[in-house]
Amino acid sequence: MIENAYKPSSASDETIVAPATADQAAGVAIVRLSGPRAIAIGQQIAKRRQLPHARMCFGGLHSQTERIDQGYVVAFVGPKSFTGEDVVEIHSHGSPAVVRALCDAAVDFGARPARPGEFTRRAWLAGKLDLMQAEALMDLVSARSEAGRKQALAHLDGRASDALAGLRLPLIDAIADLEARLDFATQEDVDDLDRQAAVGRLQALAAQMARLSGSARAGQLRIHGARVALYGAPNAGKSTMFNALLGADRALVHDQPGTTRDVVEAQGVVEDLQVTWVDTAGVRDASGVVEAAGIERAHAAAAAADVVLWLTDSNQSEAAPLPALPLPPEGPVVVRLWTKADLLTSPSPATPAAISALRPGDVQQVLARVATALRDLQATRADDLVLTRARQATGLRAAAEATTRGAQALEIGEPLELPVADLRDAVDALDEVTGRIAPDEVLQAIFSRFCVGK
């Protein structure tokens, strides 16, 4: 794991408090404090003179005026804690009322409510983790599938950070070599620069960065899941198929065309990948303002999907052409399906593989085709290192482009100052990904997505 080179002091004169567990009834809840007064506040709540490091202490939990509950209090003396500061965790019964009372008591004793992601931000400031690991922590907390859990854990363990360190070090070596030649150009014992060999090394580095930047879609699918939109003309069987894929009557089904006017979403899992199924309004020439709005939303849902199931009624004499649909450059995989085979009286050569949402075997075929499309989109083995954020991919692309410019400058014989500047740009781009360089707006965007107690 690389060390966080951007290390402003994490020391703060403020002690923060927040629930570390969900705001709902449960068997156990945890309230967390971090900062210089965390242990003193924990002692007051537990009514104990001492809280030994990493030892659970059972007893009453108190405010300034009354006993709130009974439970465990454990202290972690900095820097041997998640945030690097003194940390106290209070384990109580999981009543929301108890949790609120404990947080209020901590505030009365001198803490303040934590902001979203503030615990993790303090951990980053203390060098306990870098920005990629902070994002991985958020992914791990929100993971709903085994694939997402494994991907998040690989980043949290530092694999991605190590990979970027492996790209950064050769760039630093190249910069040092070129700058040494600039500084000592007049000395006779300076070796001639083998520009061709240097160009080859830089081109290889740029190719590695480009490959890694291209893995972000696979990583995002594993962490955040996939969106699969059902799309097609009115009465093509979209809502019936939507319900069949879910195994539940989630969308209204009727013989009258245009029943669905808005986007309907539901969650599922396909081969351990979280999937959001999206039912959409039928696409045709709109007969009114409301239907036109629904069709516009159908277009938007399809464009934002990873896979589009394009449904056509197999009883039509000819397969309808795909309507004009503006798709992004790396748009969804479109899977054509001819439906309502149970109503088909005379099979048509144009619909050789008609299916019915009423037949379980046909629904399993659709699920298998979706699974194949999602595997193709990931385009990488499950154990390969991938990125998980657009921010990370953007940084790697910028690093690759700058490295390529540096290689080109060397190859055509430009003064060494120019490739040095390009390679420094590449290093800066990598450092923004891991947090060695940390613009305030990037930090705000990352940590504001965390829950208050993380």
C-alpha positions as CSV (number, residue, x, y, z in Angstrom):
1,M,0.0,0.0,0.0
2,I,1.4,3.4,-0.9
3,E,1.8,6.0,1.8
4,N,-0.3,9.2,1.6
5,A,2.2,11.8,0.7
6,Y,-0.3,14.6,1.3
7,K,-0.5,14.7,5.0
8,P,-1.8,17.9,6.6
9,S,-2.1,17.3,10.3
10,S,-5.2,15.5,11.3
11,A,-5.1,17.0,14.8
12,S,-8.3,19.0,15.5
13,D,-9.5,20.7,18.7
14,E,-13.0,19.5,17.9
15,T,-14.4,16.2,19.0
16,I,-17.1,14.8,16.7
17,V,-19.9,12.3,17.4
18,A,-22.4,10.4,15.2
19,P,-24.2,7.1,15.0
20,A,-22.1,4.5,13.2
21,T,-25.1,2.2,12.5
22,A,-28.3,2.7,10.6
23,D,-31.1,4.9,12.0
24,Q,-33.6,2.1,12.7
25,A,-34.5,-0.3,15.4
26,A,-31.9,-3.1,15.8
27,G,-30.4,-5.4,18.4
28,V,-27.3,-3.3,18.8
29,A,-26.4,0.3,17.8
30,I,-23.0,2.0,17.9
31,V,-22.2,5.7,18.6
32,R,-18.7,6.8,17.6
33,L,-16.6,9.7,18.9
34,S,-13.3,11.0,17.5
35,G,-11.1,13.8,18.7
36,P,-9.1,15.1,21.6
37,R,-12.0,14.9,24.1
38,A,-13.4,11.5,22.9
39,I,-12.0,9.5,25.8
40,A,-13.0,12.1,28.4
41,I,-16.5,12.2,27.1
42,G,-16.6,8.4,27.0
43,Q,-15.5,8.3,30.6
44,Q,-18.3,10.7,31.6
45,I,-21.0,8.7,29.7
46,A,-19.7,5.4,31.2
47,K,-19.0,7.0,34.6
48,R,-15.5,5.5,34.7
49,R,-12.2,7.0,35.7
50,Q,-10.4,5.1,33.0
51,L,-11.1,3.5,29.6
52,P,-8.2,1.2,28.7
53,H,-7.2,0.9,25.1
54,A,-9.3,-1.6,23.0
55,R,-11.0,-3.2,26.0
56,M,-14.8,-3.4,26.2
57,C,-16.2,-2.0,29.4
58,F,-19.8,-2.9,30.4
59,G,-22.0,-0.7,32.5
60,G,-24.5,2.1,32.6
61,L,-24.6,4.8,29.9
62,H,-25.5,8.3,31.2
63,S,-26.2,11.8,30.3
64,Q,-25.6,14.7,32.6
65,T,-28.9,14.1,34.4
66,E,-30.0,10.5,33.9
67,R,-29.2,7.0,32.9
68,I,-29.9,6.4,29.2
69,D,-29.2,2.7,28.8
70,Q,-26.6,0.0,29.6
71,G,-24.0,-1.3,27.2
72,Y,-20.3,-1.4,26.3
73,V,-17.8,1.4,25.9
74,V,-14.5,0.9,24.1
75,A,-11.7,3.4,23.6
76,F,-9.0,3.4,21.0
77,V,-6.0,5.6,21.8
78,G,-4.6,7.5,18.8
79,P,-2.9,6.8,16.6
80,K,-4.1,3.2,17.0
81,S,-7.5,3.9,15.7
82,F,-9.5,4.3,12.5
83,T,-9.1,8.1,12.4
84,G,-5.6,8.2,14.0
85,E,-7.2,10.3,16.8
86,D,-8.6,9.1,20.1
87,V,-11.8,7.3,19.3
88,V,-14.6,5.9,21.5
89,E,-17.3,3.6,20.5
90,I,-20.5,3.2,22.6
91,H,-22.4,-0.1,22.0
92,S,-26.0,0.2,23.2
93,H,-29.4,-1.3,22.5
94,G,-30.5,-0.4,19.0
95,S,-33.3,1.9,19.8
96,P,-33.3,5.1,17.7
97,A,-34.3,7.0,20.9
98,V,-31.3,5.6,22.8
99,V,-29.0,6.5,20.0
100,R,-30.3,10.1,19.9
101,A,-30.0,10.4,23.6
102,L,-26.4,9.2,23.6
103,C,-25.5,11.6,20.8
104,D,-27.2,14.5,22.7
105,A,-25.2,13.5,25.8
106,A,-21.9,13.5,24.0
107,V,-22.7,17.0,22.6
108,D,-23.6,18.2,26.1
109,F,-20.2,16.9,27.3
110,G,-18.3,18.8,24.6
111,A,-18.6,17.1,21.2
112,R,-20.3,18.4,18.1
113,P,-22.3,16.4,15.5
114,A,-20.1,15.0,12.7
115,R,-20.5,16.0,9.1
116,P,-21.0,13.4,6.3
117,G,-17.8,11.4,5.8
118,E,-15.9,13.3,8.5
119,F,-14.5,10.2,10.3
120,T,-13.1,8.9,7.0
121,R,-11.8,12.3,6.1
122,R,-9.9,12.4,9.3
123,A,-8.5,8.9,8.6
124,W,-7.3,10.2,5.3
125,L,-5.7,13.3,6.8
126,A,-3.9,11.0,9.2
127,G,-2.5,8.9,6.4
128,K,-4.5,5.8,7.3
129,L,-5.8,5.4,3.8
130,D,-5.7,7.2,0.5
131,L,-8.6,8.5,-1.6
132,M,-9.1,5.3,-3.6
133,Q,-9.3,3.4,-0.3
134,A,-11.8,5.9,1.0
135,E,-14.0,5.4,-2.0
136,A,-13.6,1.6,-1.6
137,L,-14.7,1.9,2.0
138,M,-17.9,3.6,0.9
139,D,-18.4,0.9,-1.8
140,L,-17.9,-1.8,0.8
141,V,-20.5,-0.3,3.2
142,S,-23.0,-0.1,0.3
143,A,-22.2,-3.4,-1.4
144,R,-25.3,-5.5,-2.2
145,S,-23.6,-8.3,-4.1
146,E,-20.7,-10.7,-3.6
147,A,-19.0,-9.2,-6.7
148,G,-19.3,-5.7,-5.3
149,R,-18.0,-6.8,-1.9
150,K,-14.9,-8.5,-3.4
151,Q,-14.2,-5.6,-5.7
152,A,-14.4,-3.0,-2.8
153,L,-12.3,-5.1,-0.5
154,A,-9.5,-5.4,-3.2
155,H,-9.3,-1.6,-3.4
156,L,-9.6,-1.2,0.4
157,D,-6.7,-3.6,0.8
158,G,-4.5,-1.3,-1.3
159,R,-4.2,-3.3,-4.6
160,A,-5.3,-0.4,-6.7
161,S,-3.1,2.0,-4.8
162,D,-0.1,-0.3,-5.2
163,A,-0.8,-0.5,-9.0
164,L,-0.7,3.2,-9.3
165,A,2.4,3.4,-7.3
166,G,3.9,0.9,-9.8
167,L,3.1,3.3,-12.6
168,R,4.2,6.4,-10.7
169,L,7.7,5.2,-9.7
170,P,9.0,4.8,-13.3
171,L,7.7,8.2,-14.2
172,I,9.6,9.7,-11.2
173,D,12.8,7.8,-12.3
174,A,12.4,9.1,-15.9
175,I,11.9,12.7,-14.6
176,A,15.0,12.4,-12.4
177,D,17.1,11.1,-15.2
178,L,16.1,13.8,-17.6
179,E,16.5,16.6,-15.1
180,A,20.0,15.3,-14.1
181,R,21.0,15.5,-17.8
182,L,19.7,19.1,-17.8
183,D,21.6,20.0,-14.7
184,F,24.9,18.4,-15.7
185,A,24.7,18.7,-19.5
186,T,28.2,20.3,-19.7
187,Q,30.0,17.5,-17.8
188,E,31.9,15.0,-19.9
189,D,31.0,12.0,-17.9
190,V,27.2,12.2,-18.5
191,D,26.1,9.3,-20.7
192,D,24.3,10.0,-23.9
193,L,20.5,9.6,-23.6
194,D,19.1,6.6,-25.4
195,R,16.0,8.4,-26.6
196,Q,14.6,5.3,-28.4
197,A,14.8,3.1,-25.2
198,A,13.3,5.9,-23.1
199,V,10.5,6.4,-25.6
200,G,9.7,2.7,-25.5
201,R,9.5,2.6,-21.7
202,L,7.2,5.6,-21.7
203,Q,4.9,4.2,-24.4
204,A,4.6,1.0,-22.4
205,L,3.7,2.9,-19.3
206,A,1.1,5.0,-21.2
207,A,-0.4,1.7,-22.6
208,Q,-0.8,0.3,-19.0
209,M,-2.5,3.5,-17.9
210,A,-4.9,3.5,-20.8
211,R,-5.8,-0.2,-20.2
212,L,-6.5,0.5,-16.6
213,S,-8.6,3.6,-17.3
214,G,-10.7,1.5,-19.7
215,S,-11.6,-0.9,-16.8
216,A,-13.8,1.6,-15.0
217,R,-17.1,0.3,-16.6
218,A,-16.4,-3.2,-15.4
219,G,-15.6,-1.9,-11.9
220,Q,-18.7,0.3,-11.8
221,L,-20.9,-2.7,-12.8
222,R,-19.4,-4.8,-10.0
223,I,-19.8,-2.1,-7.3
224,H,-22.9,-0.2,-8.4
225,G,-24.7,-2.9,-10.3
226,A,-26.2,-2.8,-13.8
227,R,-29.3,-1.1,-15.3
228,V,-31.4,-3.2,-17.7
229,A,-34.2,-1.3,-19.5
230,L,-37.1,-2.9,-21.2
231,Y,-37.9,-0.9,-24.3
232,G,-40.2,-1.1,-27.3
233,A,-43.6,-0.3,-28.8
234,P,-46.8,-0.2,-26.7
235,N,-48.3,-3.6,-25.9
236,A,-45.1,-5.4,-26.8
237,G,-45.2,-7.3,-23.4
238,K,-42.6,-5.1,-21.6
239,S,-44.5,-5.0,-18.3
240,T,-45.4,-8.7,-18.4
241,M,-41.7,-9.5,-19.0
242,F,-40.7,-7.1,-16.3
243,N,-42.9,-8.9,-13.7
244,A,-41.7,-12.3,-14.9
245,L,-38.0,-11.3,-14.6
246,L,-38.7,-10.1,-11.0
247,G,-41.0,-13.0,-10.1
248,A,-43.5,-10.5,-8.7
249,D,-46.4,-8.4,-10.0
250,R,-44.6,-5.0,-9.8
251,A,-45.9,-3.3,-12.9
252,L,-49.5,-2.9,-14.1
253,V,-50.4,-5.1,-17.1
254,H,-53.4,-4.6,-19.4
255,D,-54.3,-5.3,-23.0
256,Q,-54.9,-1.6,-23.6
257,P,-51.8,-0.1,-25.3
258,G,-50.0,2.6,-23.4
259,T,-50.7,1.3,-19.8
260,T,-47.2,2.3,-18.6
261,R,-46.7,6.0,-18.7
262,D,-43.7,6.4,-16.4
263,V,-40.5,4.6,-15.6
264,V,-40.9,1.8,-13.1
265,E,-37.8,0.3,-11.4
266,A,-37.1,-2.7,-9.2
267,Q,-34.0,-4.5,-7.9
268,G,-32.8,-8.0,-8.6
269,V,-29.6,-10.0,-9.0
270,V,-28.2,-11.7,-12.1
271,E,-25.3,-14.0,-11.5
272,D,-24.3,-12.3,-8.3
273,L,-24.5,-8.8,-10.0
274,Q,-26.9,-6.3,-8.6
275,V,-29.4,-5.4,-11.4
276,T,-32.0,-2.6,-11.6
277,W,-34.8,-3.6,-13.9
278,V,-36.4,-0.7,-15.7
279,D,-39.9,-0.9,-17.3
280,T,-40.6,2.0,-19.7
281,A,-43.5,3.5,-21.6
282,G,-44.2,2.2,-25.1
283,V,-42.5,4.1,-27.9
284,R,-44.7,5.5,-30.7
285,D,-45.9,8.8,-32.1
286,A,-47.3,10.4,-29.0
287,S,-51.0,11.2,-28.8
288,G,-50.7,13.7,-25.9
289,V,-48.5,15.7,-23.7
290,V,-48.4,13.1,-20.9
291,E,-47.6,10.2,-23.2
292,A,-44.9,12.3,-24.9
293,A,-43.3,12.9,-21.6
294,G,-43.4,9.2,-20.8
295,I,-41.8,8.3,-24.2
296,E,-39.0,10.9,-23.5
297,R,-38.3,9.2,-20.2
298,A,-38.2,5.9,-22.0
299,H,-35.5,7.2,-24.3
300,A,-33.5,8.6,-21.4
301,A,-33.8,5.3,-19.4
302,A,-32.6,3.3,-22.4
303,A,-29.7,5.6,-23.0
304,A,-28.7,5.4,-19.4
305,A,-28.9,1.6,-19.2
306,D,-26.1,-1.0,-19.5
307,V,-28.4,-3.4,-21.4
308,V,-31.6,-2.7,-23.3
309,L,-34.1,-5.5,-23.9
310,W,-35.8,-4.4,-27.1
311,L,-39.2,-6.2,-27.2
312,T,-41.3,-6.6,-30.3
313,D,-44.6,-8.4,-30.5
314,S,-43.9,-11.6,-32.6
315,N,-47.5,-11.5,-33.9
316,Q,-46.7,-8.4,-36.0
317,S,-46.3,-9.2,-39.7
318,E,-42.8,-7.6,-39.8
319,A,-40.3,-6.9,-37.0
320,A,-40.4,-3.2,-36.2
321,P,-37.2,-1.3,-36.7
322,L,-35.4,0.1,-33.7
323,P,-36.7,3.7,-33.2
324,A,-34.2,6.5,-33.3
325,L,-32.5,6.4,-29.9
326,P,-29.6,8.7,-29.1
327,L,-27.0,6.5,-27.3
328,P,-23.7,7.5,-25.7
329,P,-20.5,6.3,-27.5
330,E,-20.1,3.4,-25.0
331,G,-23.8,2.8,-25.0
332,P,-25.9,-0.1,-23.9
333,V,-25.9,-3.6,-25.3
334,V,-29.2,-4.0,-27.2
335,V,-30.8,-7.5,-27.0
336,R,-33.7,-8.1,-29.4
337,L,-36.6,-10.2,-28.2
338,W,-39.7,-11.3,-30.0
339,T,-42.5,-11.8,-27.5
340,K,-46.0,-13.2,-27.0
341,A,-45.1,-16.6,-28.6
342,D,-48.0,-18.1,-26.7
343,L,-50.3,-16.1,-29.0
344,L,-48.4,-16.8,-32.2
345,T,-50.6,-18.7,-34.7
346,S,-48.3,-19.0,-37.7
347,P,-44.5,-18.7,-37.0
348,S,-42.7,-16.1,-39.2
349,P,-39.2,-16.5,-40.5
350,A,-38.5,-13.0,-39.1
351,T,-39.2,-14.2,-35.6
352,P,-37.5,-17.7,-35.3
353,A,-36.9,-17.4,-31.6
354,A,-40.2,-16.0,-30.3
355,I,-40.6,-16.3,-26.5
356,S,-43.3,-15.9,-24.0
357,A,-43.1,-14.2,-20.6
358,L,-45.6,-16.7,-19.4
359,R,-43.3,-19.6,-19.9
360,P,-40.7,-20.0,-17.1
361,G,-38.2,-21.6,-19.5
362,D,-38.3,-18.6,-21.8
363,V,-37.8,-16.2,-18.9
364,Q,-34.7,-18.1,-17.9
365,Q,-33.4,-17.8,-21.5
366,V,-33.8,-14.0,-21.2
367,L,-32.0,-14.0,-17.9
368,A,-29.2,-16.0,-19.5
369,R,-28.9,-13.5,-22.4
370,V,-28.8,-10.6,-19.9
371,A,-26.0,-12.4,-17.9
372,T,-24.0,-12.9,-21.1
373,A,-24.3,-9.3,-22.0
374,L,-23.2,-8.2,-18.6
375,R,-20.2,-10.5,-18.7
376,D,-19.2,-9.1,-22.1
377,L,-19.5,-5.5,-20.7
378,Q,-17.2,-6.4,-17.8
379,A,-14.7,-7.8,-20.4
380,T,-12.3,-8.9,-17.6
381,R,-11.8,-11.8,-15.3
382,A,-13.3,-11.4,-11.8
383,D,-9.8,-11.3,-10.2
384,D,-8.4,-8.6,-12.5
385,L,-7.7,-5.2,-11.1
386,V,-10.2,-2.6,-12.3
387,L,-11.1,1.0,-11.4
388,T,-14.5,1.8,-9.9
389,R,-15.0,5.5,-10.4
390,A,-15.3,7.8,-13.4
391,R,-13.0,10.2,-11.4
392,Q,-10.3,7.5,-11.3
393,A,-10.6,6.7,-15.0
394,T,-10.4,10.4,-15.9
395,G,-7.1,10.7,-13.9
396,L,-5.6,7.6,-15.5
397,R,-6.6,8.8,-19.0
398,A,-5.0,12.2,-18.3
399,A,-1.8,10.5,-17.0
400,A,-1.7,8.3,-20.2
401,E,-2.1,11.3,-22.5
402,A,0.6,13.3,-20.7
403,T,3.0,10.3,-20.8
404,T,2.3,9.8,-24.5
405,R,3.1,13.5,-25.1
406,G,6.3,13.1,-23.2
407,A,7.3,10.1,-25.3
408,Q,6.5,12.0,-28.5
409,A,8.6,15.0,-27.4
410,L,11.5,12.7,-26.7
411,E,11.1,10.9,-30.0
412,I,11.2,14.0,-32.2
413,G,14.1,15.5,-30.3
414,E,12.5,18.3,-28.4
415,P,14.4,20.0,-25.6
416,L,14.3,17.9,-22.5
417,E,12.4,20.5,-20.6
418,L,9.3,19.7,-22.6
419,P,9.1,15.9,-21.9
420,V,9.9,16.7,-18.2
421,A,6.9,19.0,-18.0
422,D,4.7,16.4,-19.6
423,L,5.8,13.6,-17.3
424,R,5.2,15.9,-14.3
425,D,1.7,16.4,-15.5
426,A,1.3,12.6,-15.6
427,V,2.5,12.3,-12.1
428,D,0.2,15.0,-10.9
429,A,-2.8,13.2,-12.6
430,L,-1.9,10.0,-10.8
431,D,-1.5,11.8,-7.5
432,E,-5.0,13.4,-7.8
433,V,-6.4,9.9,-8.1
434,T,-4.8,8.6,-4.9
435,G,-4.9,12.0,-3.0
436,R,-1.3,13.0,-2.9
437,I,-2.7,16.1,-4.6
438,A,-6.1,16.8,-3.2
439,P,-8.2,19.7,-4.6
440,D,-10.9,20.9,-2.2
441,E,-13.7,20.3,-4.7
442,V,-12.6,16.7,-5.2
443,L,-12.5,16.0,-1.4
444,Q,-15.9,17.6,-1.0
445,A,-17.4,15.5,-3.7
446,I,-15.9,12.3,-2.3
447,F,-16.6,12.7,1.4
448,S,-20.0,14.3,1.1
449,R,-21.3,11.0,-0.3
450,F,-20.6,9.2,3.0
451,C,-23.2,8.7,5.7
452,V,-22.7,10.9,8.8
453,G,-21.2,8.2,11.0
454,K,-18.5,7.0,8.5
